[in-house]
Amino acid sequence: MGRLVMHVDMDAFFAAIEQRDHEGYRGQPVIVGGLSGRGVVSTCSYEARRFGVHSAMPMVRARRLCPQGIFLPGRFERYRAVSREIFAIFARYAPVVEPLSIDEAFLDLTGMEHLMGTPLAYARKLKAEIREKTGLVASVGLAPNKFLAKLASDLRKPDGLVIVTPENMRAILDPLPVGRIWGVGRKTEQVLQRLGIRHIQELRGTPREKLAAAMGEHMAAHLLALADGQDDRPVAPREPAKSIGKEVTFPVDLQSQAEAEQVLLELAEKVGYRLRREGVKGRTVQLKLRLGNFKTYTRSRTLPEATCYDEEIYHVAQALYRSLGICQGIRLLGISVSSFDCDAELSLFAEQTQKKERLYAAIDRIKDKFGERGITKAQLLRKNK
């Protein structure tokens, strides 16, 4: 038996969690995302999709299409907690798991024939365990490679299970629009349509020279390989993050230094908590600032010692912000920390550092139990009253 790759994709993940956790939301059009005028839809339930709502749609348009919808800002700590449960299940089914996002992953089942029985039975078992343990529904695709597995998982949503084999591959691929090829966005699809190519079968039969003239040799080779069901990319665990950050876009541009610095304080608190949860410290703090006209500034500073402490991150970000001299018209602010040093040594002021470690350990225990808003700074509480 050759390669066998499974792609698992949770159906309407954020909205499904909200429907599971709130009985009154079940069977209703639930739409999760940014609720401001500039917000977009993160996820919506299948009931909302019947009204034409979809992810990445501006929230203003979603409200016009589905005024009776239940619009929610999202509980991302909750979603991450459920994601950890699901990935723990994945780890029991495959030795190699490659996360794609919080709610989908590739599982490499190659060489597991004697352990799984049939691939179909194994996939059904996984779907059943996810439903039993979390109350949520997953769609699954099984195929000889990542491209086909991901495509398969999307063909019969929700609660889908599709197996692609060398024997049925072309029958599945041929009638699909070229936009179903992984990585083909709107612009590439428009180029292909101008060439008279609308379906995967037509793409596979197009001379390589014709494609290369329109979009370059590399893209032509890539598209023709996928149209023929070829994809030799391995399933590989994701590399550890190189930075940890948080940014926020404001519904109304900020107009004062005080407002901006209060936001920076909140961002520093979130970034510090996430660094400590990952067990890392970083030496480089970066500030990102975007104006209402979309002009974007980034400034960074590298510290002599790595940190994961809120107040240290905030003071650096504050200094970087003040160096820009911008107080009005701020559309977005962000803070990130990079240059991780997981084995950072204690400073010369060991006693003070140990006190700080104990303080933040106590803070994090509260946040772990009650969420990121379980404990926060007094000035941030005043802001949110």
Rosetta blueprint (number, residue, H / E / L):
1 M L
2 G L
3 R L
4 L L
5 V E
6 M E
7 H E
8 V E
9 D E
10 M E
11 D L
12 A L
13 F H
14 F H
15 A H
16 A H
17 I H
18 E H
19 Q H
20 R H
21 D H
22 H L
23 E H
24 G H
25 Y H
26 R L
27 G L
28 Q L
29 P L
30 V E
31 I E
32 V E
33 G E
34 G L
35 L L
36 S L
37 G L
38 R L
39 G L
40 V E
41 V E
42 S E
43 T E
44 C E
45 S L
46 Y H
47 E H
48 A H
49 R H
50 R L
51 F L
52 G L
53 V L
54 H L
55 S L
56 A L
57 M L
58 P E
59 M H
60 V H
61 R H
62 A H
63 R H
64 R H
65 L H
66 C L
67 P L
68 Q L
69 G L
70 I E
71 F E
72 L E
73 P L
74 G L
75 R L
76 F H
77 E H
78 R H
79 Y H
80 R H
81 A H
82 V H
83 S H
84 R H
85 E H
86 I H
87 F H
88 A H
89 I H
90 F H
91 A H
92 R H
93 Y H
94 A L
95 P L
96 V E
97 V E
98 E E
99 P E
100 L E
101 S E
102 I L
103 D L
104 E E
105 A E
106 F E
107 L E
108 D E
109 L L
110 T L
111 G L
112 M L
113 E H
114 H H
115 L H
116 M H
117 G L
118 T L
119 P H
120 L H
121 A H
122 Y H
123 A H
124 R H
125 K H
126 L H
127 K H
128 A H
129 E H
130 I H
131 R H
132 E H
133 K H
134 T H
135 G L
136 L L
137 V L
138 A E
139 S E
140 V E
141 G E
142 L E
143 A E
144 P L
145 N L
146 K H
147 F H
148 L H
149 A H
150 K H
151 L H
152 A H
153 S H
154 D L
155 L L
156 R L
157 K L
158 P L
159 D L
160 G L
161 L E
162 V E
163 I E
164 V L
165 T L
166 P L
167 E L
168 N L
169 M H
170 R H
171 A H
172 I H
173 L H
174 D L
175 P L
176 L L
177 P E
178 V H
179 G H
180 R H
181 I L
182 W L
183 G L
184 V L
185 G L
186 R H
187 K H
188 T H
189 E H
190 Q H
191 V H
192 L H
193 Q H
194 R H
195 L L
196 G L
197 I L
198 R L
199 H E
200 I H
201 Q H
202 E H
203 L H
204 R H
205 G L
206 T L
207 P L
208 R H
209 E H
210 K H
211 L H
212 A H
213 A H
214 A H
215 M H
216 G L
217 E H
218 H H
219 M H
220 A H
221 A H
222 H H
223 L H
224 L H
225 A H
226 L H
227 A H
228 D L
229 G L
230 Q L
231 D L
232 D L
233 R L
234 P L
235 V L
236 A L
237 P L
238 R L
239 E L
240 P L
241 A L
242 K L
243 S E
244 I E
245 G E
246 K E
247 E E
248 V E
249 T E
250 F E
251 P E
252 V E
253 D E
254 L E
255 Q L
256 S L
257 Q H
258 A H
259 E H
260 A H
261 E H
262 Q H
263 V H
264 L H
265 L H
266 E H
267 L H
268 A H
269 E H
270 K H
271 V H
272 G H
273 Y H
274 R H
275 L H
276 R H
277 R H
278 E H
279 G L
280 V L
281 K L
282 G E
283 R E
284 T E
285 V E
286 Q E
287 L E
288 K E
289 L E
290 R E
291 L E
292 G L
293 N L
294 F L
295 K L
296 T E
297 Y E
298 T E
299 R E
300 S E
301 R E
302 T E
303 L E
304 P E
305 E E
306 A E
307 T E
308 C L
309 Y L
310 D H
311 E H
312 E H
313 I H
314 Y H
315 H H
316 V H
317 A H
318 Q H
319 A H
320 L H
321 Y H
322 R H
323 S H
324 L H
325 G L
326 I L
327 C L
328 Q L
329 G L
330 I E
331 R E
332 L E
333 L E
334 G E
335 I E
336 S E
337 V E
338 S E
339 S E
340 F E
341 D L
342 C L
343 D L
344 A L
345 E L
346 L L
347 S L
348 L L
349 F L
350 A H
351 E H
352 Q H
353 T H
354 Q H
355 K H
356 K H
357 E H
358 R H
359 L H
360 Y H
361 A H
362 A H
363 I H
364 D H
365 R H
366 I H
367 K H
368 D H
369 K H
370 F H
371 G L
372 E H
373 R H
374 G H
375 I L
376 T L
377 K L
378 A H
379 Q H
380 L H
381 L H
382 R H
383 K H
384 N L
385 K L
